[in-house]
Amino acid sequence: MRRRDFISLLGGAAAAWPLAARAQQPAMPVVGFINAGVANASAGRVAAFRKGLSEAGYAEGQNVVVEYHWLEGHYERLQTVVTDLVRRRVAVIATPGSTEASLAAKAATATTPIVFGVAEDPVRLGIVASLARPGGNATGINFFGVEVDTKRLGLMHEVLPKARRFAVLVNPANTAPAQATSKSLKQAARGVGLELLFFNASTSGEIDAAFVAFGRERAEALFIAGDAFLSSRSVQIATLAVRDRIAASYVSREMVESGLLMSYGTVFADMFRQVGIYTGSILKGIKPADLPVLQSTKFEFVLNLQTARSLNLDIPPMLLARADEVIE
């Protein structure tokens, strides 16, 4: 063989080596992330999820692929999404902040690992056997949605001691949380002598219609049930509440920043971060059954003092002192 031909052959082989090496590298694991909200309204929570992944040693696009599935309030899409993820054998299904998605995933597979964030006791929901020893293929975090609802109604009653007719806005498409919220609020309202008026909304148009109904029914305050779709409509809801001069509360701070009177609930960014950490742990090889279910420990009470003034409300000093943040 001539020297020139040998060098050309050697150069061609060298160029092919990186390609061959890349072909032999295993494909990155895929995480199926499901949330009922809207992507552009959830940037902070997604960042928290990614932070949790990074704390466990995973960087999106480098050693893990995350597929984001935003339902945008269309819970009817949930079964199709879950079925597809299970069929393709993704490494983990992550469902932070969505009880319905967590239940759907658990019903669809007994083998694909699931990391959930649910508003209720996951043992009662049938997702895990116990908190300390989940068993099976699922683990995650409970952020105490039902307990928070009762506490939030009590805080609203303190802020609005003269109000008696409370409108409650729920998303009936988010079945399990909506039912749990309705049950817990009815029990709590009886203890303090409040009358609750329940209204449903699963679309932007139905939110507009509900606010018309609040006025017609002379509701004195508005309790908005926790829901990813309703959360994604924070600007619409806060704008309507300000327009109609109705004192309203939500479970997270976003609507208060947009003009709602108050919020009380878990720090959702921390919950998303914990789901990210557990997702990364499972990618490392730890079994969901060996990861105890966590419980939220960070909660925040936020008041919008500017909104209170516009409603001619005098917030008691003791209540102001209990707030984690007061928006001026």
Secondary structure, 3 states (H helix, E strand, C coil): CCHHHHHHHHHHHHHHHHHHHHHHCCCCCEEEEEECCCHHHCHHHHHHHHHHHHHCCCCECCCEEEEEEECCCCHHHHHHHHHHHHHCCCCEEEECCCHHHHHHHHHHCCCCCEEEEECCCHHHHCCCCCCCCCCCCEEEEECCHHHHHHHHHHHHHHHCCCCCEEEEEECCCCHHHHHHHHHHHHHHHHHHCCEEEEEECCCHHHHHHHHHHHHHCCCCEEEECCCHHHHHCHHHHHHHHHHCCCEEEECCCHHHHHCCCEEEEECHHHHHHHHHHHHHHHHCCCCHHHCCCEECCCEEEEEEHHHHHHCCCCCCHHHHHHCCEEEC
